[in-house]
Amino acid sequence: METTALISEIDKEIARLSEARNLLTDHRGGGPSKPARKRPTMSAAARKRIGDAQRKRWAAQKKAAATNSK
């Protein structure tokens, strides 16, 4: 086999293997995946305000349900 023919066959094999690799890496080209975005942290005071407001809504809902069931 001639050198140019051998190199041509090697190039074809490399192209075939590259295509198979791209299919296996979910079409991303095999690069590193994008890191997950971190959610901003909420302060303790903000969590307390949200929790208090939710408990107030639950109490109003419970009170309305008790009034309607009588």
Helices and strands as residue ranges (DSSP letters): H 3-24, H 44-69
